[in-house]
């Protein structure tokens, strides 16, 4: 039986979600500094992109080497949406119900990392103090902040990359 685009993308989204959840739990268990490590974050982004590309390739393979731009982007987007939603849910539960102290520690680490970046870029001290004060007053792992981060920090830039992937991988069937 031939698989549909949505079933292929959903399966790869579940694989991605499981992998991201596993990486979140491992980072939590091994060293909380990984959550604010640039290279760890970059490797997660690359992993998401690679699995999105694999999902598009599988859709294309399933349809005899053809996928329209819309099909390629849909496969990519469904994959990353499901995977990131699972990862966001795991982080939310982990830092709001299982270990709230880790959320406090991560908030401090995030503020320290941000301060060092802004100081290296010569941000005026009054602006820096304002940003730090705002961050200290927020719950970084609230549902609102988790959903905002999901949309702005992940889905938006990864969707732009998805458009590029879809453009590169599309191949229209000349017989249709």
C-alpha positions as CSV (number, residue, x, y, z in Angstrom):
1,X,0.0,0.0,0.0
2,X,1.4,3.4,-1.0
3,X,2.0,5.8,1.8
4,X,0.7,9.3,1.7
5,X,2.7,12.5,2.0
6,X,1.1,13.2,5.4
7,X,1.8,9.7,6.8
8,X,5.5,9.9,5.7
9,X,5.9,13.4,7.1
10,X,4.1,12.5,10.4
11,X,6.3,9.4,10.9
12,X,9.5,11.5,10.4
13,X,8.1,14.1,12.7
14,X,7.6,11.5,15.3
15,X,11.2,10.3,14.8
16,X,12.4,13.8,15.1
17,X,10.4,14.5,18.2
18,X,11.6,11.3,19.8
19,X,15.2,12.2,19.0
20,X,14.9,15.8,20.2
21,X,13.2,14.7,23.4
22,X,16.0,12.2,24.0
23,X,18.6,14.9,23.4
24,X,16.7,17.2,25.8
25,X,16.7,14.5,28.5
26,X,20.3,13.6,27.9
27,X,21.4,17.3,28.1
28,X,19.4,17.7,31.3
29,X,21.0,14.6,32.8
30,X,24.5,15.3,31.7
31,X,25.1,19.0,31.9
32,X,22.6,21.9,31.9
33,X,25.3,24.1,30.2
34,X,24.5,22.3,27.0
35,X,21.2,24.2,26.8
36,X,23.0,27.5,26.5
37,X,25.9,26.1,24.4
38,X,26.0,27.6,20.9
39,X,27.4,24.5,19.2
40,X,24.9,22.2,20.9
41,X,22.1,24.5,19.7
42,X,23.5,24.7,16.2
43,X,23.8,20.9,16.0
44,X,20.1,20.6,17.0
45,X,19.1,23.0,14.2
46,X,21.2,21.1,11.7
47,X,19.6,17.8,12.9
48,X,16.1,19.3,12.4
49,X,17.0,20.4,8.9
50,X,18.6,17.1,7.9
51,X,15.5,15.1,9.1
52,X,13.3,17.5,7.3
53,X,15.3,17.0,4.1
54,X,15.2,13.2,4.6
55,X,11.4,13.4,4.9
56,X,11.2,15.3,1.6
57,X,13.5,12.8,0.0
58,X,11.3,9.9,1.2
59,X,8.1,11.6,-0.1
60,X,9.8,12.1,-3.5
61,X,11.0,8.5,-3.5
62,X,7.5,7.3,-2.7
63,X,6.1,9.3,-5.6
64,X,8.5,7.9,-8.2
65,X,11.0,10.7,-7.9
66,X,8.5,13.5,-8.2
67,X,7.4,16.1,-5.7
68,X,5.9,19.5,-6.4
69,X,7.1,22.5,-4.5
70,X,4.0,22.4,-2.3
71,X,4.4,18.7,-1.6
72,X,8.1,19.1,-0.7
73,X,7.4,22.1,1.6
74,X,4.4,20.4,3.2
75,X,6.5,17.2,4.0
76,X,9.3,19.3,5.5
77,X,6.9,21.6,7.5
78,X,4.8,18.8,8.9
79,X,8.0,16.9,9.9
80,X,9.5,19.8,11.8
81,X,6.2,21.0,13.3
82,X,5.5,17.6,14.9
83,X,9.1,17.1,16.0
84,X,9.4,20.5,17.6
85,X,6.0,20.3,19.2
86,X,7.0,17.0,20.9
87,X,10.3,18.6,22.0
88,X,8.6,21.7,23.3
89,X,6.1,19.6,25.3
90,X,8.9,17.5,26.8
91,X,10.8,20.7,27.8
92,X,7.7,22.2,29.2
93,X,6.9,19.2,31.4
94,X,10.5,18.8,32.4
95,X,11.1,22.3,33.6
96,X,7.6,23.1,34.9
97,X,6.7,19.9,36.7
98,X,9.6,17.5,37.1
99,X,12.5,19.9,38.0
100,X,11.6,23.5,38.5
101,X,15.0,24.2,40.1
102,X,16.7,23.3,36.8
103,X,14.6,26.0,35.1
104,X,15.8,28.5,37.6
105,X,19.4,27.5,37.0
106,X,18.9,27.6,33.2
107,X,17.4,31.0,33.5
108,X,20.5,32.3,35.3
109,X,22.8,30.6,32.8
110,X,20.8,32.1,29.9
111,X,21.1,35.6,31.5
112,X,24.8,35.2,32.0
113,X,25.3,34.0,28.4
114,X,23.2,36.9,27.1
115,X,25.1,39.5,29.2
116,X,28.5,38.2,28.0
117,X,27.3,38.4,24.3
118,X,26.0,41.9,24.7
119,X,29.0,43.1,26.6
120,X,31.2,41.8,23.8
121,X,29.1,43.8,21.4
122,X,29.5,47.0,23.5
123,X,25.8,47.4,24.4
124,X,25.4,50.4,26.8
125,X,25.1,49.3,30.4
126,X,21.7,50.9,30.9
127,X,20.2,49.0,27.9
128,X,21.8,45.8,29.2
129,X,20.4,46.3,32.7
130,X,16.9,46.9,31.2
131,X,17.2,43.6,29.2
132,X,18.4,41.7,32.2
133,X,15.6,43.0,34.4
134,X,13.0,42.0,31.8
135,X,14.5,38.5,31.5
136,X,14.6,38.1,35.3
137,X,10.9,39.0,35.6
138,X,9.8,36.4,33.0
139,X,9.2,32.7,33.4
140,X,11.3,31.3,30.5
141,X,9.5,28.0,30.6
142,X,5.9,29.2,30.7
143,X,3.5,27.9,28.2
144,X,3.4,31.3,26.5
145,X,7.1,31.6,26.2
146,X,7.5,28.0,25.0
147,X,4.9,28.5,22.3
148,X,6.5,31.9,21.3
149,X,9.9,30.4,21.1
150,X,8.6,27.5,19.1
151,X,7.0,29.9,16.6
152,X,9.7,32.6,16.4
153,X,12.9,30.9,17.2
154,X,12.3,27.6,15.4
155,X,9.3,27.5,13.0
156,X,9.9,30.8,11.3
157,X,13.6,30.4,10.4
158,X,13.2,26.7,9.7
159,X,10.3,27.4,7.4
160,X,12.4,29.7,5.4
161,X,15.0,27.0,5.1
162,X,12.1,24.6,4.2
163,X,11.2,26.9,1.3
164,X,14.8,26.7,0.0
165,X,14.8,22.9,0.5
166,X,11.4,22.6,-1.3
167,X,12.7,24.7,-4.2
168,X,15.9,22.7,-4.5
169,X,14.2,19.3,-4.2
170,X,11.0,19.8,-6.3
171,X,10.6,17.9,-9.4
172,X,7.3,18.1,-11.3
173,X,6.1,15.0,-13.2
174,X,5.9,16.0,-16.9
175,X,3.0,13.6,-17.4
176,X,0.7,15.3,-15.0
